[in-house]
Amino acid sequence: MTPDYLRPDTPIPPAFSAQSVSSVPNIDADWWRAFRSHTLTRLVTKANLHNNEIGAAVHRIEQARASFKIARSSIFPFLGATGDVAGSNRQDALGNDRSSTAGAALSYDVDLFGRNRAAIDSARADVESRLFDREAVKLFVQAEVANNYIALLLARERLRIANETIANFTDVLRVAEVRFKAGDITALDVARQKSALAAARALRSSSVEQGRNAQNALAVLIGDAAGTISIRGPRLAALRVPKIAAGQPAALLYRRPDIRRAESDLIAANADIGVARAALFPSLELSLDAAISSYNPASLISAGSLLGPIFQGGRLRAGVRLSEARKAELVETYHRTVLVALQEVENALAAVEGAQQRFADLTVALRESRKAHKMSRMRYGVGSIDYQTLLDAQRTLLANEDSLALARFDRLIGTVALIRALGGGWGEQQSAAISSYQPAVATD
């Protein structure tokens, strides 16, 4: 009754746009350690243990396992016990009249058309889906911890740049005020410097806010209340940017837990078709009853019942159509999951490549802007250049420092996105362990 399952044929390119020398990604299971930050490792470890989304995913697994055991119980006989004691008081000489009965009942559902087996297959696939779901949630949470930690370090880096800029602009303002009093410059030059100083202070306030927001997000991710933790870390430049080999696109079908989750849902829906089709045919139940009473020493009754549907208003055939439509929907969901996974890898590869090039160019730009700013200050102090030239040099230096910090941030965030898009450190061994799930049979 259950259709043979075949994985949907989804177009997979032979290679990503950025060629990789490796057939599989070079990502360790604890991939966050590659960034060489003890603080990041500590935060991810806490999130793995205390994150509420991961905890909810674990409880969904427990629910699916319980449902599987319920479904699996249908292939075993059912044994029950009965007992009864009755009595009455008589007014004649015979006295009291009491009777007792004890017995056992054994019944077995003969799965003629595989309905119970199909239900078990569906429940097993649902357990696998929930296991894959947990891995997908863990990967998401781990990536969010890394992203927010990197965002926190960026905010602190921008705060450092703002503080240095404020100190620099304040020194220039002092020189400008002295020269204004001497009549060498106009009030317009002083006003421009005050405006530039105020803009730098605004950047500092914004950086403080961004840092607090990132720290609050990290608190929630590790299961704490916002505002209750204080996270220390190195400068953004101290984080190592690991080089990730993308591997081959076809590997995503096995490495990405969300793709495996979508396929498990599809396998469960395929088995549900077998359940719905088997419901159209008769069911056979065998029963065996044994009883001992005070009047009859022993009695044994054996019976079998065959029940077949005749008229139910089209409910059973509608159930078949419902299960088939559900499977068709999940086929489309599977296709989209695979296509989105390929898109995420391509986007992450482009982001890493673009950020790397920007970082290289901005490193040169910052070095030259520092030279220009140093020479401009010296020449402005002796009056050999006008204020506008110095102001341009100041603004260029601030913009390049901020842009370089953002480029460094983009490299790190792009690498995290690539690791997540490739399925993290979750590979075929973990996938095989989940796919071979066989829970033990519990006895009540």
N, C-alpha and C positions, 0 to 999 in steps of 0.2 A: 504493500500500500504506500510505502514511503518512496518518493522519487530518489533516484541515485543523485548524490550531491556532486556537483562540479563547481570548482571555483570560477566565478565570472571572469570572462576574458576581458581584461582591461588593457588598453594600449600603454605599453611601457617603453620609453626610449632606450636605446642601447647604452647610452652614456649621458651624464650630465654635461651641461655646457662647459663647465670647468673640468677638464679631464683629470682623472685620478689614477695614480700608478697602482693603487691598492684596489683589490676586488671587494674588500669589506672595510668599513670605517675603522680607524685605529682609536677607538674610544674605550677607555676602561670603565668598569662597572661603577666605580666611585670617581666619575669624570671631573667633579668639582675640585679634586685635589691637584689637577693639572694646572690650576691657576696659582698654586703655591701660596695660599693664604690660610693660615691656621684659623683665623676668625671665620672665614667662609666655611671651612670644613666643620667647625663647631656649630655654626648656624644650620647647615644642612642636616647634620646629625640630629640636632634637636627637632627640626621640622619632620624628619622621618619618624620620630618617636611620638611627637605631640601635636602634629598638625590635625585640625579637625576634619578637613576634607579627606585626608588619608584614613583617619579613623572611621569616617562614614563609609568609605569604600570597603574597609575591612568588615564592617557590619553587614554590608550588602552581600559580601561573600558568604557570611554565616547564614543569611536568609536563603541564598541560593542552594547552599549545601543541605539545609533542612528540607527545602522543597525537593531536592534530588532524592533524599532518603524516603520522603513520603511517596514519591513516584515509584521508587524501586521496590517498596514494600508490596506493590501490586503483583509481583511475580512469585511471591511466597504464599503458602497456605495461611489461612486465618484460623486460629484456634482460640476458642472462648470457653468459659465455664459458666454453668448455671446452677442455681440452688433455690429451693423453695420449701418452706415449712408452713403448714396450715393446721388449724385445730378448731374444735367447736365443743361447747358444753351442752350435754343432753340432760333432760329432766327425768329420764327413765333410769332403769337399773343398770343400763349398759355403761353409764359413766361418760367420761370424756372421749372424744374422737379426734385423734391427731394423725397427720400424715406428713411425710417428708420426701423430697425428691432432689437428687443431685445428678448432674450430667455434664457432658462436654459436647461442643459442636466444632466440627472441622469443615471449612469450606475452601474451595479453590476455584479461582477464575481461570478457565482454560482460554488462553490468549489465542484464539483461533486465527484472527486476522491481524495480529501484531499491534493492536492499539496500545497495550501496556508497554511493549518494547519501544514503540515510537515515542511514547510519553517520557520514558526513561532517557532516551537519546536526546530529547529536547531539553530535559532538565540538566543532563550532563553538560550539554553545550552552553546552557545558561550559567552554570558554575564556571566554566572556562571563560565566558564573557565577563563575568564579574571579577575573575582573577586578572584578566587582561586590563579591565577597567582600573583596578587598583594600581597596576603598573603605570598606566597612562596618567593617573592622578598624581602618583609619586613623581613622575618625570616633570609634570607641569609645576608642581610645588617646588621641586628642586631648582628648576629654571627660574621660577619667580624669586626664590631666595637669592640666587646669584644675580639676577637683574637688579633687585632692590639694593643689594649690597654694593654693587658697582655704581648704582645711582647715588648711594650715600657717599661713596668715595669721590664721585664727580662733584657733588655739592660741596664737599669739603675742599676739593681742589679749586673750585671756582671761588670759594670763600677766601682761600689763601691768595689767589690772584687779586681779588678785590681789595684785600687788606694791603697788599704790596702797592697796588695802584693808588689807593687812598693816601698812603704815606708819601708816595712819589708826587702825586698831584698837590698835596699839602705843601711840600717843599717848594714846588714851582710857584704856588700861590704866594708864598712868602716873598720870593724873589720878585714876582710881579708887583706886589704891593709896594715893595721898596722902590722899584723903578717907577711906579706910578707917582709916588710922592716926590721923586726926583724930577718928574716931568718927562721921563723918557718914553713912556707908553700912555695910552689913553685908558679911560675907565672901561671902554668896551673890551679891552684885552683882559682886565681883571674880572669882568663879568663872565667872559667866556671860560676862564679857568675855574671860577666858582661853579659854573654850570657843569663842566666836566667832572669836578669833584663830587657834586651831588649825584650825577649819574653813576659814578663808581660806588657811592654809598648805597644807592638803590640796588645795584648788583649784589652787594653784600647782603642786604636784607632778603632779597630773593633767594640767595644761596642758603641762608639759614633756614628759610621756610622749606625749601626742597629737601634739605638734610633731615629736618624733623619728620617730614612726610615719609621719606624712605625708611627711617628708623621705626616709625609707627607701623608701616606695612610689614617690616621684618618681625616686629613683635607679634602681630596677628598670625603670621606664617608659622612661627615656632610655638604658637599656642599660648602666648602671653597677652596681657592687656596693653593697649597703646599707651605710651608715656611711662611705662614701668621699667624699661631697659635702657641701658647705655652701651653702645657698641663702639669699640675702638678698632682701628684698622690702620694699615699703612697708607702711604700716598698712592694715588691712582696709578702712577708710573711704576710702582713696585709690583703690581700684578703681572704675572707672566701671561702672554697670549699664546695658548697652545695652537699648534698647526694640526688641522683636522683633515684627514683624507676622506673624501665623500663616498668612495666605493662605487658600486654599480646600482642603478635605479631599482633593478629587480630585487635587491636585498631588502628594500623597504617593506615588501610584502611579509617578510618574516621578522624584521627588526622593530617595526613600529607597533607598539602595543595597541594603539587606537585602531589600526588596520586589522589586527588580529581580533580585537573586540568586535568590530563590525562583521568580520567573517563568522565568528562564533554565533552572533545574533542571527546571521543568515542560515547557519547550520541548524539552529534551534527552530527557526521558522520552517525549514524544509521538513524536519521531523514532525512538526505540528500538522503538516498536510497529511502525513500518514495517520495521525490520530483522528483527524476529521474524516478521512476516507473510511477508516475501519469502523467508525460509528454508524456507517450506512448498512452494516452487515450484522447478523445475529451474534449474540454473546452466549457462551455456555458456562454455567457454574455448577460444579459438583459439590455436594455437601454430605457430611457424615455426622449423625447425631447418636450419642450413646447416653443412656439414662438409667439410674437405679432408684427405685422408690420403695417405700415400706410395703406397698401392695404387690409390686411386680419386681422381682429380684433384678432383672436385667432386661433391657430392650435396646435394639440397634436399628437405626433407620438410615438408609442410604438413598440419596436422591440426586437427580441432576435436573437442572432447569435450562431450557433454551429459550432465549428471548430475542425476538427480531423486530425491528421497527417496521411498522406498516404505514402509518400516516401521522406526521407531526407538523403538518402545515408548511413543509419546505425548510424547516429549521436546520436539518442535517446537511442538506445540499448547500444551503446558504453558508453553513460553517465551513464547508470545503472551499467555496469561493472566497470566503473571508481569509482563510489561511493561505490560499494561493496569491491573493492580492497583497497580503502582508509580506510574503516572500518577494514578490515583484518589487515592492517598495524598498525592501532591504537590499535588493540587488542594486538599485539606483543609489542608495546610501553608501554601499560599498564602493561603487565606481567613484562617487564624489570624494569619499575619504582618501582613496588612492591618488586621485588627481590633485587634491589639495595638498597631500603630503609631498608630491613631486614639486608643486608650486612653492611650498615652503622651503624645500631644499634649494631650489634655484634662486629664490629671493635671498636666502641666507648667504649663498655663495657670492651673489652679486654685492651684498652688503659688506661682506668681509673684504672682497677685492677692492671695492670703492673706498672703504675706510682705510685700508692699507695704503692706497695711493694718496689719499688726502693727508694721511699722517706724514708720509715722506715729504710731500710738497710743503706742508705747513711747518715741518721741522726746519726746513731751509728758510722759509719766510720769517719765522720767529727769530732765528739767529740773525738775519739781516736787519730786522726791525729793531732789535736790541742795540745793534751797532748804530743805526740811524738815530735812535732816541738818545743814546749816550752822547753822540757828537752834537745833536741839536741842543741839549741842555748846556753843554759847555759853551757853545757858540752864542746861545741866548744870554747866558750869564755875562758875557763880555759885550753883548749888544751887537754882534755881527749878523744876526738874523732877526726877522720879525717874529712876533708872537704866533701868528697863524702857522708858520712852518713848524714851530715847536708843538703846537696843539695837534697838528696833523700827525706828527711823529708819536705823540702820546696815545692818540686814538688808535693808530695802526698797531702799536705795541699791545695795547689792551685787547684789541680784536683778535690778533694772532695768538696771543696766549690763551684766550678763551676758546678760539677755534681749535687749537691743538689739543686742549683738554677734551673737547667734544669729539674730536677725531679718535683720540685714545679710547674714549668711552664707547664710540661706535664700533671700534675693533673688538672690544671685549663683549659688548652686547651682541654683535653679529656672530661671534664665535659661540656664545651660549645658544643663540637661535639655531645655528647650524647643528650643534650637538643635539638639541631637542628635535629638530626636523629629521635627523638621521635615526632617532629612536633612543638616544642616550647610550648608556653602556649595556642596554638590554639586548641580548642577542639570541641566537638559535637555541642555546642550551636552556635558557630560562623558558623560551617558548615551548620546547619539547617537554619540559617538566610540567608545564601547565596543561598541555594537550594530552598527557598521559594520566590525567587526574582520575583516580579510582578510589573513592572513599570507602572505608570499611563499613560493613553492614552492622547496624546497631540493633540490639535486641531489647524489646520492651518487657 
